Amino acid sequence: MEKTMLPVKTIKEVFGIEAPDTAKIPVHPNGDPFASAPDEGYLFRKEHIKIANAWLSGVGSLLLTGPTGSGKTEFVKQMAGRCGWPLFIVQAHGRLEFQELVGRVTIQPDGSTGWADGPLIRAMRAGGILLLDEADFAPPEAVGGLNAVLEGRPILVPETGEEVTPHEAFRVALTGNNFSGDQTTTYRGTKTPNLAFLDRTIGIQFGYLAEDDEVAVLRKKNNRLIEPVARVMVHFAAALRTMQAEGRIRETLSTRVLLTWSTFVTGFGGEDEQGQAKSLIMGLEPAMLFRCSLESREVISGALREVAQRHYPAIF
């Protein structure tokens, strides 16, 4: 599919990142009047912006893979919000059918029956982004149905006889934890898209943020959280991720859970550093421990005490 030139803005203007004036990214020609305001606390990584720039310019669909809670879905949301792209999100599941993306005959407000566009057709018409979230749970044939539209070919709606051609700004993104299809206990039930689809994608491998960056994000999102306490939380998260990678525990501690944990730490501990430190274990209970097995709870709680004791020996 040949892409016409889209309007552009500078990287600095869109993301607030220092970059030469020649570094530019496409923005939507019509904008998205319904887009929510971008989250100023979201931390973009320059290497990710470079790949997303190619995607928004029309180079393939975008596949984002990496551990749970590492910011994949939020990245697409923030890119759409910053660059003015309408965003249509589909939560993938094991019984997803391609027709669910296209649309269906349904009851109209006046009681009659009529055709209703699905998220794929809506995105094609608007020139928006279709985001298949957790697409590695979807059947490969449902994802593979996108191959034709990714090449710019129209979709025929049999119920209406209409051929819908993709808008020049139509884009597709997919997120998933395990596109390799490895049946680990963490990502059981995931599937691998077919090679014909993967040949049409470019990708970003997400990992968790570096320590200083993760501390900065925590404190931007929760300005009550005291920096030394935030650093203990991030140290502990790194330790837990290592334990999970080594197979010692099933659970991991994502940035998303860290943010939830921080709200309980400040909620229970107030504005005082000692109070927040004392609330670390209590705050982890509703954020994570409640869903862990008894054995994992003991291992995770012990690991937290070990990390926290190095910083707050009088408390732990």
Protein Blocks (a to p, Z undefined) as FASTA:
>chain_A
ZZdddddddfklmnopacdfklccdddfkbpakbccddfkbccdfklmmmmmmmmnogaj
addeddehiopmmmmmmmmmmnopacddddddfkbcfklmnoccdddfkopacddddfkl
mmmmnopacddehkllpcfklmmmmmmmmnopacddfknopacdddfkbccddddfblno
pacfklgoiacddfklmmmpccdddddddfklmmmmmmmmmmmbcfklmmmmmmmmmmmm
mmmmnopambdcdfklmmmmmmmmmmmnomafklmmmmmmmmmmmmmmmmpcfklmmmmm
mmmmmmmmmmmmmlZZ
